[in-house]
Amino acid sequence: MSENLDAKRGRETADRLLHPLDIPREIAPARVYYLTAMAMRMLASPAVLTAAVLLLLTISNNVWTPIIGPVVALSLVCYTEQRFRADAWAYIARREQDLTRPDPAPWTRLALLAQALLLGAAIWVFVAHSGGDPLSAARVLATGVLGGLILVEVAGLVEMGYRPGRRGMPGSSMASRAIQTVAIIVIAGLGAARLAPWQSEDTWVVGAGALIPVLAVVAWWMLRRIPEHVRCLPESLLLP
């Protein structure tokens, strides 16, 4: 009997919880803020960073500007995303926030598919326009960047295996996410194999390139540790 009562109370509590996506736009802009944050999170990803670096390496006269520009730009996107997310949650009282609900699965699948296609297109463009010299600085650096992306995505798969139920994501969504992550790893691996080999004296360039996605992900992780659910709006604007 007590177990049934506890289960009933749990369902009633879940029914009372709110998510920014539950709030109509006519009442408050929380939904718009949250959707904007979702789009920004999809943009600030290792695959998009790698694609941007490769595309800029194709047209740039040096190898450093194509690295600094995307890293700084996507870091700003990451920080702005967190601010939009915090403001979206600020319209809901803390005790009524449904923090376990995952982002809509179709959005996540579409984002991962778009990232994989963008990465593949960027690799194709870079290989087609980088010239015939397999030992050019840009090609060696691009090989390292792709290697770093592989490391980051493999680490994400490992984390997914250890935390399969994070943020309430159902098993089917986790499986789909894992498959698409593997696709990104395969695309990056094929690209790195296409750009290899390099000379032994260029190993440090490859290592420097591999550090770019790794350090960017660490920086984004730190930016996303900024509390999501702080109240950033006046009490008069919050929902009762």
C-alpha positions, 0 to 999 in steps of 0.5 A, spaced: 500 500 500 505 504 501 509 503 495 502 505 491 501 511 495 509 513 493 508 512 486 502 516 486 505 521 489 511 521 484 506 521 478 502 527 481 509 531 483 511 530 475 504 532 473 506 539 477 513 540 474 514 545 468 519 545 463 520 552 459 517 548 452 511 547 456 510 555 457 506 558 451 509 564 447 503 568 449 504 567 456 512 568 457 518 568 452 521 562 456 520 557 450 523 561 445 529 562 450 530 555 451 529 553 443 534 558 442 539 555 447 538 548 444 540 551 437 546 554 440 548 548 443 547 544 437 552 549 433 557 549 439 560 542 438 566 539 436 564 537 429 562 544 427 568 547 430 572 542 426 568 543 420 569 550 421 577 550 422 578 545 415 573 550 411 577 556 413 584 553 412 582 552 405 582 559 404 587 562 409 594 564 408 596 562 415 594 556 419 593 560 426 587 564 424 582 559 422 583 556 429 583 562 433 577 565 430 572 558 430 574 557 437 573 564 440 566 565 436 563 558 438 566 559 445 562 566 445 556 562 442 556 557 448 556 562 453 550 566 450 547 559 450 547 558 457 545 565 459 539 563 454 538 557 458 538 560 465 533 565 463 528 560 460 528 556 466 528 563 470 520 563 468 519 557 473 519 557 480 525 552 482 521 547 486 516 546 479 522 545 474 522 539 470 530 538 470 530 531 468 526 532 461 531 531 456 531 535 449 526 533 444 529 527 440 528 529 433 532 536 435 538 532 437 537 527 431 537 532 426 543 536 430 547 530 429 545 528 422 547 536 420 554 535 424 556 529 420 554 532 413 557 538 415 564 535 417 563 530 411 562 536 406 568 540 410 573 534 409 571 534 402 572 541 400 579 541 404 582 535 400 579 538 394 582 545 395 588 543 399 593 542 393 597 536 392 603 537 397 601 532 402 606 535 407 603 542 407 602 545 414 595 546 413 594 538 411 598 536 417 594 541 422 588 538 419 590 531 420 591 533 428 584 536 428 581 530 426 584 526 430 582 530 436 575 530 434 576 522 434 578 523 441 573 527 444 567 523 440 570 517 443 570 520 450 563 522 449 561 515 447 565 512 453 561 517 458 554 515 454 556 508 456 557 509 464 551 514 464 546 511 460 540 515 463 543 522 464 538 527 463 532 522 463 534 520 456 530 514 453 534 508 451 532 509 444 534 516 443 541 514 447 542 508 441 540 513 436 545 518 439 551 513 439 550 511 432 550 518 429 556 519 434 560 513 431 558 516 424 562 522 426 568 518 428 568 514 422 567 520 417 573 524 421 577 517 421 576 517 414 578 524 413 585 523 417 587 517 413 586 521 407 590 527 409 596 522 412 602 521 412 606 526 415 613 527 416 616 525 423 618 532 424 611 534 424 609 530 429 608 536 434 604 540 429 599 534 429 599 534 436 597 541 437 592 540 432 589 534 436 589 539 442 584 544 439 578 540 439 580 537 446 581 544 449 575 547 446 571 542 449 574 543 456 573 550 455 565 549 453 564 544 459 567 550 464 562 555 461 556 550 461 558 549 469 555 556 470 548 555 473 543 554 469 537 555 473 539 561 477 533 567 477 536 572 472 529 575 471 525 580 476 520 576 481 514 580 477 516 577 471 516 570 474 510 565 473 506 564 479 
